[in-house]
Amino acid sequence: MKRTSLTSSSRCFALAAALMLSACGSGDNSVPPPSPMFYAYVASAGTSPSAPGAIYEYGVYPPSGVSSLSQASIPAGVYPATVIVNQQNVYVVNVGDGTISQYTIAPDNTLVAMTPATVINPGMHTPGPAPASAVIDGSYFYLVNTADNTLSQFSIGANGQLTPLTPSTVATGVAPVAILSVVVPNTSIQYFYVLNSGAPGDTGSVSVYATSGQNGALTLIDSDTVAAGTNPTAITINDVFSTVDVMSTCATTQCSGSIKEFSIGAAAVLTDTGATVSTGSDAVNMVVNDGGINSYAYVISNGAGADANAGALWQYGVQSTGELAPATPPTVAIGSAAIAQYINVNSLFVLTANAAGNGGNLDYYALGTEGLATLNGTAKINAPYPTAMGVHILLDP
């Protein structure tokens, strides 16, 4: 992908676009506004946990321009908790009512509800605010249900609609909080990791699944205890070094968070490399810029207790073995609660939520030659109680 830098004039132009202007500083109103770099679909939980949610739609013009689309939002189910973008379709897992909303991306990049607009999540029987995680692999859609210890699985039709597989669910470990797919090096075999947080105070585990036949249904092939602290929260694959990083809430008696590294072996079984670094007590997720031996990793986290809305962005260099090493400085304060992040080459976008629930921010960071994140702009968003973000890319930065 082409790597470019933002000059002061391009910053002005992007800000103008965000303000719905057609030019910046030149006075030439005949100049058309630029196209957004990408489109962000932000899930909103609405005014209360039992109220219907919505998906707010934005065009994003770095460094700090964000503009609502012509259709500012579209209804979703109760408490939409994750947003998955797949080519021309968007799927939203609603943990408040046990449904999945399904949309088509229109030519103007607004969302259009399919018919039917929602499908039942067959593995969810305990609705309520909870972590949500889903992954798409080819023409199949998989998601985990934290409160029910299940994994739901669907096929994706030619029109983008979801249809439950047979069987429609698979058992998981206790309190699954994340799912992702991996191809084992030097093979073409697709495996899936499910991160099980465990009961409160327990050590988590990673279950390994593979497809059992031609219909995409998953079969458990290994369940391996992960000694990564208490109640792990997130898992990320570093494709460059064939390693997996597991984030947990409590690694010591002081309950400081940790990131523990594992190598990927035969049949995707994980082996502890012994490498561990500390982070905030509530890591949300990690992203890695694919820079080969010059890769960097970024973790968003939230403080505990009274500092629940004091988010932080942790930054690490990725060593030749895949091990993480804290950068200098190791953290960047992001103020309000960290919700989601998205990385694309040398740009990092972080979605945050205000403590009062009246919207949030989309912060843009430029990633320098040393991998350090520098805040280049902040744009306000009006989605009440934002919970997740999905991204649709049209142009590279």
Sequence and secondary structure as in RCSB ss.txt:
>XXXX:A:sequence
MKRTSLTSSSRCFALAAALMLSACGSGDNSVPPPSPMFYAYVASAGTSPSAPGAIYEYGVYPPSGVSSLSQASIP
AGVYPATVIVNQQNVYVVNVGDGTISQYTIAPDNTLVAMTPATVINPGMHTPGPAPASAVIDGSYFYLVNTADNT
LSQFSIGANGQLTPLTPSTVATGVAPVAILSVVVPNTSIQYFYVLNSGAPGDTGSVSVYATSGQNGALTLIDSDT
VAAGTNPTAITINDVFSTVDVMSTCATTQCSGSIKEFSIGAAAVLTDTGATVSTGSDAVNMVVNDGGINSYAYVI
SNGAGADANAGALWQYGVQSTGELAPATPPTVAIGSAAIAQYINVNSLFVLTANAAGNGGNLDYYALGTEGLATL
NGTAKINAPYPTAMGVHILLDP
>XXXX:A:secstr
       HHHHHHHHHHHTT S SSS  TTS     SEEEEEEE TTSTTSEEEEEEEEEETTTEEEEEEEEEEE
EEESEEEEEEETTEEEEEETTTTEEEEEEE TTS EEEEEEEEEE TT  S SS  EEEEEETTEEEEEEGGGTE
EEEEEE TTS EEEEEEEEEE SSSEEEEEEEE TTS  EEEEEEE  STT EEEEEEEEE STT  EEEEEEEE
EEEEEEEEEEEEETTTTEEEEEEEESSTT  EEEEEEEE GGG EEEEEEEEEE SEEEEEEEE  GGG EEEEE
EE  GGGTT EEEEEEEE TTS EEEEEEEEEEEESEEEEEEEETTEEEEEEE TTSS EEEEEEEE TT  EEE
EEEEEE  SSEEEEEEEE S  
